[in-house]
């Protein structure tokens, strides 16, 4: 899939995610929009996975540690064919499996997540198990900025380097906003690149909305070390009145806001198609 194909798909996925949150009356809009291009790249270009082989022992593993942004993951997995799009009409409904965080009851979900700071330690165990079994699959996790205040991540960082887990990849959706404000004000975590290098990881910094940069960072080998990718993103990416606005962390668009957001995405897609034709 070309960069242009991925870009066009992202327009459709953003619209689907916004409609999904609007219909459910709940969700995490800002973070979902910031990480959507990362998920699009992972599921359509990087991960060795397929909906037909969800139980294959050789498949790559993906764990969404920032589980509150599951609506973006729902949109991407539905598009890849893991479950019918119609299933998403039940999101946040009574007795539906499609709740506000990933659950293994859904086909293709590797792990239940929600409590912050658990994804990386779980992936550490998966990656170590692969090494012990002589298996070749890789393990990926997506973290949010607020998660890095959790000490469990730093314990996993130390252990990942100790065990030389070059089959482990952690991606940070670095939009610099968390639920209560800017990361620098709530719990400053910079300089991130220096800290993760000091822990013994290979560190790469990319534009988290650039498919070529993401692909290169996620597919270039990192022998003897786990990989930490700092993906610089924009919270609310693609919708002018949501970008870098804290209230959209878990804001739900009303009818008028949804209409405006969809119109902006339609116009942006048209401009992109004309420029890239």
N, C-alpha and C positions, 0 to 999 in steps of 0.2 A: 504494500500500500504506500503510495507516494505521500510526501508532505501535504500536497494539495488535497489529496483524498482525506487525509486525517483532519485537515482544517475544515473541510466541508462537513465531515462527520461530526466534528465538535459543535458546529452551529446547530445541527439537528439534536445532538445529545443535550445541549444547553436548553433548548426549547422543551425537550421531553422532561428534563429534570425540573424545570420551573413549573410546568403544568402538573407534574406529579406532586410537588410540594403544595401547590395551590389547591389541588383536589383533596389532598390528605389533610390540609389545614395544619400541617406541622412539618418541621424539617430544618435543615441547616443550609440556608441558601448561599451565604457568602463563601463559606469554606468549600461547599460543593462546587461552586463555579471556579474557585481557585485551583482545585485539584483535578478538575475534569480532563484537562489536556494531558496530565500525567497518566491518568487511568486509561485514556484513549490510546496513548502510546504503548503502555504496558500490555493491554489486552489485544491490540491489533498489530503490534510489531515486535515486542520484546519477549513476552512470556511464552514458554513452550507448554501451552495448554490448549484444550479444545473441549467444547461442551460434550462431545461424544466420548471422551476419555477422562471423565472427572475423577475416576478412581485409579488411573494408571500410576503405578509406583514410580515411573520415570518423569512424571509431570513436574514442572516448576510449581512452587507454592507461593501464593500471595495472601498476605494477611493485612487487612486494613485496620491499623491500630487506631487511627482517628475515626473510630467507628460511627461517630455522630454524623458524619458526612456520607452516610450510606446511600442517600438518594442518588448521588452521582454514580456510585457503584451499581445501583439497580439499573440506571439508564444504560450504562456501558454493558453490563452482563446480559440484559434483555436484548440489546442490539446484537450481541455475539451469539445469541441463541440458547443461553442457559435455561431460560424459562420464557413462557409466552408473555408478551407485553401486556396482555389483558390481565394477567395476575396482579399487576401493579395497581389495578383499581381497588385492591383490598388493603393497600398500605395504611397502617395505623388503624385498621378496623378490628373489631373484636374477633379473637381467635385466628386472625391472619398470621401466617409466618413472617409476613413482610412488615416487620416492626422498625423502630427508629435506630436500630443498630444491627450489624451483621449477625446472623445466626446460622449454625450448621444445618438447620432444618431446610435451608434453601439450597438447591442443587448448585454445586460449584463453590459454595462458601467454605473456606478452609477452617475457619475458627470463629467462635463467638468473640466479639470484642465490644468494648464500651467503656469500661473503667480505663482511664488513661494510664499509659506507662506499661501496659502488658504486652503489646504486640511485639516489640523488639525482643524481650526475654523469651517469648514463645518461639519466635523465629530462630533465636540463638539455639534453642534446644533442637529444633527441626534441622538446622544446618549441621549441628554437631552429630546428630543421628545419621545424617547422610554421609558424613565423613567416616563414621564408625562402620557403616554398612558398605562403604565403597561405592555409593550411589553418586550419579553425576548431576542430579537436579540442583537448581539454585532456589534460594528462598528470599523473597522480597517482602518488605513491609513499608507502609506509608505512615509517617508521623506528622503530628501537628505541632505548631510552635508551643502551645500551652503544655504539651506533653513533656517537654524537656525539663520542666520543673520537677518531674517525678524521678526520684533517685534510682528506681529500678532500671531506667534507661542507661544510667551511667555504670551501674554494675554490669549490665549486659555489654556495654561498650568495652569495658575492661576485659571481660571474659572472651568476647569475640576476637579480640586481638591476641589474647593468650593462646587460644586454640587455633589461631591462624585460619580463620574461617573465610576463605576466599570464595565461598559459595553463598555468602550472606550479603544482602544489599539492603540498606536502610535509606529511604528517600524522605527528606523533610519538605513538606509543603510550606515553604517559608514566606507566608504573606504578612508576617510580623504583627498580626492582630489576634487577640484571643478574646474570650467571652467578656472579660471585664476591662479590656483596654489594650493599648499598645504593649507589646512584649517588653520593650525597654523600660516601661513604667511599672508593669506588674511583677516581672521577674526577669531582669536582664540576663541574656544568655550569650552575648557576643564576647569575644570573637569565636564564632562557632567553628570555623575552619581550623583555627589553631588548636582549639580544645580537642576536636576529634582526631587531629593528627597526633596530638600529644598522647592520646589513648592508643595509638598504633593503627589507625585506620587510614586507608586511601581515601582522600577527600576530593570531590569534584563539585564545582559550583557552576550552575547553568541557569539560563532563562527557562523557567518552568512552563512557559507557553510556546517554546520553540521545539518542534518535534525532532529536528535534526540534532540539536544539542542534547536533548534528552536521550535520544537513541544512542548517540555516540558514548555518552556517559554511562549508560546502563548496559552496553554490550562490549565495551573494551575491557579485556581481562585485567584483574588486579591480583596477581599471584602472591600468595602468602599473607594477604590482608583482607579483612572485610572492607566493604565499600560504603561510604556515606556520601550521598548526593544531596547537596543543598540546592533545591529548586526554588529560585526566586519567583514568586507569584504575586498576583493581585487579588485580594479578597473581593468577591463579587465580579470577577473578570467578565467583561462583555456587556454589562448593563450599567449605563452611566451613573444612575442614581444609587447603585449598590456598591460601586467600586470604592474600596477603602473606607467604608462607612460601618462603624462598629455594630450598629443596631441590626444589620443584616446577618450577624453571626447565626442567629436562629430566627430571623424575621421571615414572615410568610406574606407574599404579595397578595394584596386584595385584587379585585377584578380589574380596576383601572391600572394598577401597577403592573399586573401581569400583561395586560394589553400593551402597555408602553414598552415593557421589557421585550416582548415578542416582536414588536414593531422595530425596535432598535436592532435586534438580532437579524431580522429579515433584511433590513437595510444594509447592515454590515456584510451579510453574506452576498448580497447583490453587488456591492462595491468590490468585494474580494473576487467574485467570479469574473467581473469585467476586467479587473486588473491582472488576473492570472490566466485569462483565456489565451 
